[in-house]
Amino acid sequence: MVCHVDKRKSLVLESLSLLLKCFYWTMLMKMRAFIFDDNELVRSLVSLILEKRGYEVFAFSDATLCPIFLRNDCPCPSEHTCTDIIVADINMPNITGLDFIENQLNFGCKVRNFGVISGNWTNARIEQAKRLNCQIFEKPIDFEHFEKWLDDCERRSDPERKLSDWFQERDKENE
């Protein structure tokens, strides 16, 4: 009987620990997202969803306007990342969303949550997105599917991870 009670106590403590970690994550860990879409309505809607979930959002109409695009390496310290999530449209001015993501990964970017939006998926683009481990979203966006993906991204995120602000510091220097 004592052993059975000890197991229950152990399970209760484990459950409480998990609940506290979830509370810590939702209350204290601010997620960050970069959004790249030349369609202002889509960019605004995706940004609004993320902001309502407590994300810090940086939205760009063109990926080449983002400071992270201008680098040929990942300037984040080894234990940092500049964002938790990148959401990109495929067809943007100057570079496709998939090519942008591929470039970032080739330069050592540590972001692991990529979503790509398109109203015109081809087999080649679907294969490229899968190879890059991107979540595929069809236009018009199924926001329930998008929110479930965000839930998954949040669960996978390490609450101990550190966000780098190098790109904001760079922008302040250029003002």
C-alpha beads as a LAMMPS data file, in Angstrom:
LAMMPS data file: protein, C-alpha beads

175 atoms
174 bonds

1 atom types
1 bond types

-500.0 500.0 xlo xhi
-500.0 500.0 ylo yhi
-500.0 500.0 zlo zhi

Masses

1 110.0

Atoms # bond

1 1 1 0.000 0.000 0.000
2 1 1 2.825 2.410 0.840
3 1 1 4.456 1.749 -2.508
4 1 1 1.175 2.538 -4.287
5 1 1 0.852 5.859 -2.410
6 1 1 4.459 6.767 -3.226
7 1 1 3.775 6.150 -6.923
8 1 1 0.735 8.441 -6.754
9 1 1 2.769 11.143 -5.035
10 1 1 5.441 10.772 -7.682
11 1 1 2.879 11.080 -10.478
12 1 1 1.305 14.124 -8.831
13 1 1 4.718 15.766 -8.476
14 1 1 5.580 15.003 -12.089
15 1 1 2.223 16.454 -13.207
16 1 1 2.764 19.585 -11.126
17 1 1 6.243 19.971 -12.563
18 1 1 4.872 19.714 -16.088
19 1 1 2.129 22.223 -15.313
20 1 1 4.668 24.653 -13.878
21 1 1 6.837 24.311 -16.982
22 1 1 3.799 25.002 -19.184
23 1 1 2.863 28.006 -17.032
24 1 1 6.441 29.294 -17.210
25 1 1 6.454 28.903 -20.973
26 1 1 3.115 30.599 -21.581
27 1 1 3.609 33.402 -19.060
28 1 1 7.313 34.128 -19.240
29 1 1 8.752 32.794 -22.484
30 1 1 8.010 35.231 -25.242
31 1 1 8.137 33.642 -28.676
32 1 1 9.384 35.566 -31.692
33 1 1 8.337 35.264 -35.329
34 1 1 9.528 36.723 -38.621
35 1 1 6.824 37.029 -41.292
36 1 1 7.654 37.538 -44.975
37 1 1 4.750 38.166 -47.335
38 1 1 4.263 40.856 -49.957
39 1 1 0.475 40.609 -49.545
40 1 1 -0.340 43.136 -46.824
41 1 1 -3.598 41.412 -45.827
42 1 1 -1.953 38.008 -45.321
43 1 1 1.007 39.584 -43.518
44 1 1 -1.351 41.505 -41.209
45 1 1 -3.583 38.508 -40.455
46 1 1 -0.679 36.194 -39.671
47 1 1 0.926 38.921 -37.538
48 1 1 -2.335 39.494 -35.667
49 1 1 -2.724 35.780 -34.850
50 1 1 0.836 35.615 -33.574
51 1 1 0.543 38.831 -31.545
52 1 1 -2.665 37.581 -29.909
53 1 1 -0.712 34.499 -28.827
54 1 1 1.894 36.771 -27.236
55 1 1 4.552 36.622 -29.948
56 1 1 6.972 39.398 -30.732
57 1 1 6.435 39.800 -34.490
58 1 1 8.679 41.296 -37.165
59 1 1 6.865 41.480 -40.507
60 1 1 8.409 42.297 -43.875
61 1 1 6.905 42.724 -47.344
62 1 1 10.179 41.594 -48.911
63 1 1 12.690 39.190 -47.364
64 1 1 15.575 41.232 -48.766
65 1 1 14.547 44.123 -46.477
66 1 1 15.197 42.042 -43.363
67 1 1 18.641 42.463 -41.754
68 1 1 19.096 38.676 -41.520
69 1 1 18.962 38.467 -45.324
70 1 1 21.926 40.800 -45.696
71 1 1 24.307 38.424 -43.909
72 1 1 26.195 35.484 -45.413
73 1 1 26.468 33.817 -42.025
74 1 1 24.487 33.393 -38.848
75 1 1 25.579 36.233 -36.546
76 1 1 23.750 34.795 -33.536
77 1 1 25.982 33.507 -30.737
78 1 1 26.073 29.706 -30.646
79 1 1 23.530 29.447 -27.812
80 1 1 21.156 31.997 -29.394
81 1 1 18.710 32.196 -32.269
82 1 1 17.195 35.357 -33.752
83 1 1 13.661 33.957 -33.927
84 1 1 11.568 30.920 -33.072
85 1 1 9.448 30.827 -36.225
86 1 1 9.765 32.022 -39.814
87 1 1 6.664 32.193 -42.000
88 1 1 7.269 33.074 -45.649
89 1 1 5.221 33.392 -48.799
90 1 1 6.649 31.560 -51.787
91 1 1 6.232 34.326 -54.341
92 1 1 7.840 37.505 -53.074
93 1 1 9.837 40.231 -54.783
94 1 1 13.541 39.479 -55.250
95 1 1 13.621 35.957 -53.683
96 1 1 11.186 33.116 -53.111
97 1 1 10.325 32.157 -49.557
98 1 1 11.822 28.696 -50.053
99 1 1 15.075 30.112 -51.454
100 1 1 15.247 32.538 -48.520
101 1 1 14.844 29.679 -46.029
102 1 1 17.368 27.523 -47.868
103 1 1 19.895 30.384 -47.853
104 1 1 19.397 30.951 -44.122
105 1 1 19.929 27.271 -43.365
106 1 1 23.044 27.183 -45.574
107 1 1 24.416 30.181 -43.614
108 1 1 23.995 28.301 -40.318
109 1 1 20.631 29.681 -39.158
110 1 1 19.445 27.753 -36.083
111 1 1 15.707 28.370 -36.563
112 1 1 13.842 25.069 -36.872
113 1 1 10.218 26.145 -37.365
114 1 1 9.458 27.214 -40.919
115 1 1 6.062 27.718 -42.482
116 1 1 5.597 28.454 -46.181
117 1 1 2.440 29.879 -47.715
118 1 1 1.397 29.597 -51.349
119 1 1 -1.686 29.550 -53.491
120 1 1 0.238 27.850 -56.268
121 1 1 2.128 24.797 -55.000
122 1 1 3.967 22.796 -57.642
123 1 1 5.381 19.321 -57.080
124 1 1 8.925 20.720 -57.203
125 1 1 8.135 23.344 -54.565
126 1 1 6.407 20.792 -52.332
127 1 1 9.509 18.578 -52.545
128 1 1 11.779 21.549 -51.751
129 1 1 9.586 22.500 -48.761
130 1 1 9.679 18.922 -47.458
131 1 1 13.453 18.742 -47.909
132 1 1 13.797 21.965 -45.881
133 1 1 11.414 20.607 -43.227
134 1 1 8.876 23.387 -43.822
135 1 1 5.220 23.263 -42.886
136 1 1 3.128 23.838 -46.015
137 1 1 0.142 26.200 -45.968
138 1 1 -2.241 26.606 -48.869
139 1 1 -3.872 29.953 -49.679
140 1 1 -6.415 30.771 -48.492
141 1 1 -4.841 29.865 -45.174
142 1 1 -6.665 27.395 -42.956
143 1 1 -6.099 29.277 -39.700
144 1 1 -7.113 26.295 -37.567
145 1 1 -4.315 24.289 -39.226
146 1 1 -1.960 27.265 -38.742
147 1 1 -2.806 27.495 -35.015
148 1 1 -2.223 23.739 -34.567
149 1 1 1.192 24.136 -36.190
150 1 1 1.946 27.010 -33.781
151 1 1 0.917 24.768 -30.879
152 1 1 3.416 22.163 -32.103
153 1 1 6.166 24.763 -32.538
154 1 1 5.559 26.063 -29.021
155 1 1 5.677 22.563 -27.528
156 1 1 8.984 21.883 -29.298
157 1 1 10.548 25.162 -28.167
158 1 1 13.120 25.009 -25.438
159 1 1 12.096 27.363 -22.622
160 1 1 15.806 27.809 -21.881
161 1 1 16.627 29.022 -25.396
162 1 1 17.943 32.573 -25.790
163 1 1 16.896 35.048 -28.451
164 1 1 19.506 37.257 -30.084
165 1 1 18.690 40.891 -30.802
166 1 1 21.656 41.572 -33.092
167 1 1 19.379 42.558 -35.997
168 1 1 17.610 45.207 -33.886
169 1 1 20.928 46.647 -32.704
170 1 1 22.072 46.828 -36.318
171 1 1 18.929 48.734 -37.300
172 1 1 19.469 51.249 -34.463
173 1 1 23.023 51.877 -35.686
174 1 1 21.728 52.651 -39.189
175 1 1 19.095 55.160 -38.026

Bonds

1 1 1 2
2 1 2 3
3 1 3 4
4 1 4 5
5 1 5 6
6 1 6 7
7 1 7 8
8 1 8 9
9 1 9 10
10 1 10 11
11 1 11 12
12 1 12 13
13 1 13 14
14 1 14 15
15 1 15 16
16 1 16 17
17 1 17 18
18 1 18 19
19 1 19 20
20 1 20 21
21 1 21 22
22 1 22 23
23 1 23 24
24 1 24 25
25 1 25 26
26 1 26 27
27 1 27 28
28 1 28 29
29 1 29 30
30 1 30 31
31 1 31 32
32 1 32 33
33 1 33 34
34 1 34 35
35 1 35 36
36 1 36 37
37 1 37 38
38 1 38 39
39 1 39 40
40 1 40 41
41 1 41 42
42 1 42 43
43 1 43 44
44 1 44 45
45 1 45 46
46 1 46 47
47 1 47 48
48 1 48 49
49 1 49 50
50 1 50 51
51 1 51 52
52 1 52 53
53 1 53 54
54 1 54 55
55 1 55 56
56 1 56 57
57 1 57 58
58 1 58 59
59 1 59 60
60 1 60 61
61 1 61 62
62 1 62 63
63 1 63 64
64 1 64 65
65 1 65 66
66 1 66 67
67 1 67 68
68 1 68 69
69 1 69 70
70 1 70 71
71 1 71 72
72 1 72 73
73 1 73 74
74 1 74 75
75 1 75 76
76 1 76 77
77 1 77 78
78 1 78 79
79 1 79 80
80 1 80 81
81 1 81 82
82 1 82 83
83 1 83 84
84 1 84 85
85 1 85 86
86 1 86 87
87 1 87 88
88 1 88 89
89 1 89 90
90 1 90 91
91 1 91 92
92 1 92 93
93 1 93 94
94 1 94 95
95 1 95 96
96 1 96 97
97 1 97 98
98 1 98 99
99 1 99 100
100 1 100 101
101 1 101 102
102 1 102 103
103 1 103 104
104 1 104 105
105 1 105 106
106 1 106 107
107 1 107 108
108 1 108 109
109 1 109 110
110 1 110 111
111 1 111 112
112 1 112 113
113 1 113 114
114 1 114 115
115 1 115 116
116 1 116 117
117 1 117 118
118 1 118 119
119 1 119 120
120 1 120 121
121 1 121 122
122 1 122 123
123 1 123 124
124 1 124 125
125 1 125 126
126 1 126 127
127 1 127 128
128 1 128 129
129 1 129 130
130 1 130 131
131 1 131 132
132 1 132 133
133 1 133 134
134 1 134 135
135 1 135 136
136 1 136 137
137 1 137 138
138 1 138 139
139 1 139 140
140 1 140 141
141 1 141 142
142 1 142 143
143 1 143 144
144 1 144 145
145 1 145 146
146 1 146 147
147 1 147 148
148 1 148 149
149 1 149 150
150 1 150 151
151 1 151 152
152 1 152 153
153 1 153 154
154 1 154 155
155 1 155 156
156 1 156 157
157 1 157 158
158 1 158 159
159 1 159 160
160 1 160 161
161 1 161 162
162 1 162 163
163 1 163 164
164 1 164 165
165 1 165 166
166 1 166 167
167 1 167 168
168 1 168 169
169 1 169 170
170 1 170 171
171 1 171 172
172 1 172 173
173 1 173 174
174 1 174 175
